[in-house]
Amino acid sequence: MENNIKNVLIMASGVGSNFEAIVKYFKKIKRFDIKFKLLCNKKEIEAPVIKKAQKLNIETFVLDFCDFSSFFQNHKFDLVVMAGFYRNLNEKNI
């Protein structure tokens, strides 16, 4: 089955176990050509997910919540996944 997903943003702000499981699963099956990126609203010391992303060579964005709207206007993703993200989002945020 052909899949066109290329750029996947994972939003996470905690330990990163969900984030890590998602990335490792798709890298293992090698059926899809996916470029993962991480968006986190917490600093590295507060969010171990950032270290996990670094170990997996995943580009990471750490932004204040108020900067999300601008971020989504300037970056395009085929899929956005929320994996342990600790904020409520609505159309005003993204």
N, C-alpha and C positions, 0 to 999 in steps of 0.2 A: 504494500500500500504506500503510495507516494504522499508525502507530507511537506507542505511548503513553509512550515515554521522555521524561521532562521534566528530571530532575535527574541530571547526570552528574558524578561526581567522578573527576578524573584525578590519580593519585598519581605524582609525579615528583620526583627529587632531584638532577638533573644539569643538563646544558646546556639541555635542553628542546626538542630538535629533534623528537622523537616527539610530545610534547605539542602543540607548535605546529602540526605537520602534521595532527594529529587535529582540532584546533579549526578551523583554516582550511578543511579539507576540508568539514566539516559546515556551516560558515557559508556556504561557496560553493554547495553544492548546494541549500540552503534547503528541503529536503524535510521536515526534522524541526524541531520546536520544542524546542530543547535549551538548558538553562541549565547551562553548565559551571562547575565550581569546581576549584581546585587544592589538593591537600594535599601539603605538602613537609615533610621532617624536617630540613632544613638551612636555615641563615640565608641571606639574599640574597647575601652576598659569596661564599658557598660554592656557591650554586645559581643560575646565570643563568636558570633556568626561571622564577624569580619575576619578573624584569624582563620576560620575554616575556609572562607572564600579565598584568602591569600594562598593557602596551601593547595587549593584546587586551581590556582591561576585564573580566578574569576575577577573581572574588573568590578570594582566596588565604588559606589557613590554613597557618601554620608552627608545627608542634608538635614537642615532644620525642616520641620514639618511645613512651615510657611513657604518654603521654596519649592514644594512639590509641583504646584501648578506650572511654574516656569520650566521645571525639569521635563514634565510631560509635553509641553509645547515644543521643546527643543530636541526631544528624543522620540523615536518611533519604535514600537515593539510589536511583534506579531502576537505575543501572549504575555500577560502579566499575571503572576502567581503570588498570592499572599500566603506565606508560610510562617506563621507565628509572628505576624506583624501586629504590634500592640496599639493600633490607632483605628478609629472609625473613619472611613473615607466616604465622601459624597462627591457630587459633581463639582462642587466649589473647590475641593481639594485637588482634583486631578484634571 
